[in-house]
């Protein structure tokens, strides 16, 4: 099972909301057996990416800082911003990007 890591400040409000929307999308696409979105606090993102090889996508409510971006690049994790799932603006485009990445592991 691949992981879509969804991070916000504390990991208890915004990131679970975004993770739920992504998981609903994965179910609708029949990809829920391939990947699952998991919410976590942003301060755990770098260590999670570095230590969990199942992470294939990082969704941050804000863009990744330089140190986190280096970890994403080094571990070949796709970085995305979570605002589309919060605002609904460009949500379909963001969902398609998730589908494109997850489908590589199907």
GUDRENPA-881886 format. One record per residue (C-alpha): x, y negated, z negated; residue number from 1. Coordinates in nm, 3 decimals. Layout:
GUDRENPA-881886
[[X; Y; Z]; NUM],
...
***
This chain:
GUDRENPA-881886
[[0.000; 0.000; 0.000]; 1],
[[0.142; -0.337; 0.104]; 2],
[[0.102; -0.645; -0.114]; 3],
[[-0.009; -0.996; -0.027]; 4],
[[0.124; -1.202; -0.316]; 5],
[[-0.104; -1.500; -0.392]; 6],
[[0.040; -1.755; -0.635]; 7],
[[-0.080; -2.070; -0.804]; 8],
[[0.033; -2.255; -1.115]; 9],
[[-0.094; -2.016; -1.381]; 10],
[[-0.229; -1.729; -1.169]; 11],
[[-0.571; -1.735; -1.338]; 12],
[[-0.792; -1.967; -1.132]; 13],
[[-0.701; -2.063; -0.778]; 14],
[[-0.491; -1.762; -0.682]; 15],
[[-0.758; -1.506; -0.787]; 16],
[[-1.015; -1.700; -0.582]; 17],
[[-0.790; -1.693; -0.274]; 18],
[[-0.692; -1.328; -0.333]; 19],
[[-1.062; -1.231; -0.349]; 20],
[[-1.132; -1.400; -0.016]; 21],
[[-0.834; -1.230; 0.148]; 22],
[[-0.936; -0.892; 0.005]; 23],
[[-1.292; -0.938; 0.134]; 24],
[[-1.149; -1.016; 0.477]; 25],
[[-0.926; -0.705; 0.464]; 26],
[[-1.229; -0.489; 0.377]; 27],
[[-1.422; -0.637; 0.670]; 28],
[[-1.135; -0.558; 0.904]; 29],
[[-1.086; -0.205; 0.771]; 30],
[[-0.738; -0.298; 0.648]; 31],
[[-0.804; -0.262; 0.275]; 32],
[[-0.629; 0.075; 0.272]; 33],
[[-0.315; -0.090; 0.411]; 34],
[[-0.279; -0.406; 0.199]; 35],
[[-0.422; -0.581; -0.103]; 36],
[[-0.396; -0.942; -0.218]; 37],
[[-0.273; -0.976; -0.577]; 38],
[[-0.279; -1.304; -0.774]; 39],
[[0.017; -1.403; -0.992]; 40],
[[0.163; -1.718; -1.149]; 41],
[[0.399; -1.904; -0.917]; 42],
[[0.691; -1.876; -1.159]; 43],
[[0.693; -1.499; -1.097]; 44],
[[0.692; -1.530; -0.717]; 45],
[[1.066; -1.526; -0.650]; 46],
[[1.141; -1.228; -0.874]; 47],
[[0.838; -1.039; -0.741]; 48],
[[0.947; -1.095; -0.379]; 49],
[[1.303; -0.991; -0.461]; 50],
[[1.206; -0.679; -0.657]; 51],
[[0.889; -0.547; -0.493]; 52],
[[0.946; -0.416; -0.139]; 53],
[[0.570; -0.379; -0.087]; 54],
[[0.528; -0.759; -0.060]; 55],
[[0.477; -0.853; 0.305]; 56],
[[0.302; -1.192; 0.272]; 57],
[[0.339; -1.471; 0.018]; 58],
[[0.043; -1.710; -0.008]; 59],
[[0.118; -2.017; -0.217]; 60],
[[-0.132; -2.287; -0.292]; 61],
[[0.154; -2.528; -0.218]; 62],
[[0.437; -2.455; 0.026]; 63],
[[0.732; -2.255; -0.111]; 64],
[[1.023; -2.455; -0.250]; 65],
[[1.374; -2.405; -0.111]; 66],
[[1.476; -2.128; -0.352]; 67],
[[1.157; -1.929; -0.298]; 68],
[[1.175; -1.982; 0.079]; 69],
[[1.526; -1.834; 0.077]; 70],
[[1.393; -1.525; -0.104]; 71],
[[1.106; -1.496; 0.145]; 72],
[[1.344; -1.519; 0.439]; 73],
[[1.595; -1.274; 0.289]; 74],
[[1.321; -1.017; 0.220]; 75],
[[1.136; -1.073; 0.549]; 76],
[[0.818; -1.188; 0.373]; 77],
[[0.581; -1.411; 0.570]; 78],
[[0.505; -1.735; 0.385]; 79],
[[0.163; -1.899; 0.412]; 80],
[[-0.018; -2.186; 0.241]; 81],
[[-0.345; -2.093; 0.067]; 82],
[[-0.541; -2.412; 0.133]; 83],
[[-0.744; -2.266; 0.423]; 84],
[[-0.909; -2.020; 0.185]; 85],
[[-0.987; -2.299; -0.061]; 86],
[[-1.119; -2.554; 0.185]; 87],
[[-1.253; -2.333; 0.462]; 88],
[[-1.060; -2.546; 0.712]; 89],
[[-0.866; -2.317; 0.947]; 90],
[[-0.964; -2.014; 0.735]; 91],
[[-1.029; -1.805; 1.045]; 92],
[[-0.681; -1.887; 1.177]; 93],
[[-0.523; -1.796; 0.841]; 94],
[[-0.720; -1.469; 0.834]; 95],
[[-0.596; -1.382; 1.182]; 96],
[[-0.236; -1.440; 1.070]; 97],
[[-0.294; -1.202; 0.776]; 98],
[[-0.446; -0.947; 1.013]; 99],
[[-0.151; -0.979; 1.252]; 100],
[[0.103; -0.915; 0.976]; 101],
[[-0.090; -0.638; 0.799]; 102],
[[-0.170; -0.460; 1.126]; 103],
[[0.202; -0.395; 1.177]; 104],
[[0.181; -0.151; 0.886]; 105],
[[-0.142; 0.021; 0.991]; 106],
***
